[in-house]
Amino acid sequence: MKLAELQVLHFDGAAFQLTPADLAAAGGHDQAWVISTCQRTVIVAAGREARAALTGRLSEAARAQGYAGAEAYAFLLRFACGLESRLVGETEIFGQIKESWREFCASPGILSRQLDSWVQLLFQDTKEVRARQLSGLGSASYGSQVRRLLGTASAGPTLLVGAGQLAQAVAPWIQAPELLLWNRTRDKAVELARLVSERNPQRACRVLEATDEAELAAWSTAGDVVLCVPADPAHDAARIGAWKARPQHQGRIVHLGLGESGNASWAEVPGLTSLASLFDMLKAQSDLRSVQVTRARRACAEKAVLRSLGPSATQAHGWEDLAAFATISP
């Protein structure tokens, strides 16, 4: 497959979720590789016909950003380097993309074979851009920011609600006497506990029963709470009530499921830091960080142009090739 055939649809925001039924209606496994994160959904396809099929059958496609060829590769490279994330330069996204690709290739099809060489180059270029332009950027992960917010002086165990990708990224960073894990599917919480134990065998970690009663009891005794789930009107009132009813009114809540729109029920909760307020705290970046990010975005654009000259290209071949670098904006 030539790079010119690479097609990407980008849905910015967590509201859009592509269900298996949607994907089947749009052509199935061989029409799209879907990468879903807490902030966006990215659909990768091969060829204009496949993209036309997707946009024609997906009701939400009208609001997607579309990229093709070298522009698509440049976007995927920025995406993998964390340059499209609200937490600029974050490191977890690369692992999420690799895991998504591994799962996609678990059921081999035409598209996985078409994309494979380009995805391997994408992974290679991501590592190079991060090493050359983003090294020393500082802590750029949700886990590191949560640890900074909570500190180490917890008055009791820390309750982590959720066991998805975001929770997996955050859990190993939490420093607390004991980590309590709750999720509606207990098996996922057990798997998260295994991950935490692998990273830090000394960390006391306990999986709670997957009942509302077990969760609320933990809210009543936890020193801090970290939520890696969306706002849930059906359960949030009980959570807030349990938090406010604690005998000791200290501790913090870090709610990574509250976006910019927030949620009225959480507005007056003491000790709350939402995902949106976390982003606000990180907006003031140093000059060095800004320069690094700008250079990294430019490097992604240049890599994409070089790849358009051929998969093995590592530098421009001649003066006529240099003009291509003006065709893609970083």
MOURKA-V430087 format. One record per helix or strand of 3 or more residues. SS is the DSSP state (H for helix, E for strand). FROM is the first residue (numbers start at 1). LEN is the number of residues. If there is no record, write none. Layout:
# MOURKA-V430087
ss=<SS,SS>
from=<FROM,FROM>
len=<LEN,LEN>
This chain:
# MOURKA-V430087
ss=<H,E,H,E,E,H,H,E,H,H,H,H,E,H,E,H,E,H,E,H,E,H,E,H,H,H>
from=<3,6,20,33,40,48,59,65,70,92,110,142,158,165,179,186,205,212,224,233,253,264,272,275,287,319>
len=<3,7,6,4,7,10,5,4,11,14,24,9,4,7,4,14,3,10,4,12,3,3,3,7,22,8>
